[in-house]
Amino acid sequence: MDGTVNGRPPGAAALATRVGSVGLHNPIMTASGTSGHGAELAEYGALDGLGAVVVKSLSVEPWPGNPAPRVHEVGAGMLNSVGLQGPGLAAWLRDDLPALHAAGARVVVSIWGRTVSDYARAAELVAAAATHATGTSSGAGAGIVALEVNVSCPNVEDRARMFAHSADATSRVMAATACGLPRWAKLSPNVPDVVEIAAGALEGGADGLTLVNTLLGLALDTESGRPVLGAGGGGLSGSAVHPVAVRAVWECRAAFPAAPIVGVGGVMTGRDAVELLQAGADAVQVGTATFRDPRAPWKVLRQLARWCDAHGTTVEGIRAQARRRAGADDAGGVGVAVAPVPATSSLKEGGRDG
Ligand SMILES: Cc1cc2nc3c(=O)[nH]c(=O)nc-3n(C[C@H](O)[C@H](O)[C@H](O)COP(=O)(O)O)c2cc1C
């Protein structure tokens, strides 16, 4: 299983998966914000060889982002405070989406906003591009398979509290973004109970959960005693957050046996991806690893294929096992969000702080 064909891994049938209604020929995606807005990674591998490409979060209006420095390496990971810099959705649809479409990528568009209506407008714009794709000159919107709704953003209507820190605000954003496209709520790990926020997302109409965004962190320059990053604090990502992601996926799978879940956090190897799938993810995103090696998503995919081969299993087999553990009626099929039930996982006994 070492060889590749045109940069694509072998064993394709063993790797097929689905995130709710979105069928993917393998479970490996890029993570939002770690591979640019467009086809930047195409020079390192075939974008159509990945399950999907998730673009950096976009808002309706252009946004300048935070002051430099924006990234800083820390033990077992990195801190970033990029601050959602972006060209605005109209410019992105015009300038970046066509290259992704030409590369054959299945595109997940990540959106953000500062008010509930910002999110609604962003979703409408993306859905219009996807729906009218056949009528446009480029047809580029046809490659859009889902929206990822990044709710880790300050809500200017609620004292700049993060939407993702409130089940109610998360629910309202998900309800407001109903637009015909499948929508995955990208949740923050910086909460006492991610299951409660996930319940809000699903109640608001999310078709899936993406778990997790970065952990809040801070690094100081010990000479000056001042924050290293231009914006002060930042988001911690990389290997350090992997167990946080595994736990969030595990707890949400236990609470929502049939909900579509995408796992993200510290995936450096195929084994890390397997762990997230075993915890209950239907697909996995590769983020910070791409900064060290832009070929990381393809490497993780090849290692995952080899793991499945060596263990005589398939991605579908791993998913079905996790769903059976969680008690889903339909262990392997298309996930449908169900009413939340208390997480019965053994983590409850000894695992929580406080
Ligand atoms: C530089 C950088 C920028 C990011 N930008 C976004 C973003 O725009 N939207 C988003 O939802 N997540 C963003 N993230 C979070 C990642 O998508 C991912 O959830 C997180 O980094 C954990 O995965 P990782 O450890 O594999 O990087 C960003 C992460 C990094 C490191």
The ligand as an ORCA input file, in Angstrom:
! r2SCAN-3c Opt
* xyz 0 1
  C      -3.507     29.622     11.759
  C      -4.864     29.032     12.048
  C      -5.989     29.663     11.523
  C      -7.256     29.134     11.776
  N      -8.346     29.731     11.240
  C      -9.576     29.194     11.426
  C     -10.712     29.741     10.787
  O     -10.630     30.702     10.021
  N     -11.917     29.164     11.040
  C     -12.068     28.067     11.857
  O     -13.182     27.579     12.031
  N     -10.996     27.503     12.446
  C      -9.763     28.043     12.247
  N      -8.674     27.460     12.827
  C      -8.858     26.262     13.682
  C      -8.593     24.960     12.912
  O      -9.484     24.816     11.825
  C      -8.707     23.748     13.824
  O     -10.012     23.671     14.339
  C      -7.743     23.794     15.000
  O      -6.515     24.382     14.628
  C      -7.453     22.401     15.572
  O      -6.931     21.551     14.566
  P      -5.336     21.337     14.339
  O      -4.741     21.042     15.687
  O      -5.253     20.176     13.382
  O      -4.832     22.583     13.754
  C      -7.394     27.960     12.581
  C      -6.242     27.345     13.103
  C      -4.996     27.869     12.836
  C      -3.795     27.139     13.400
*
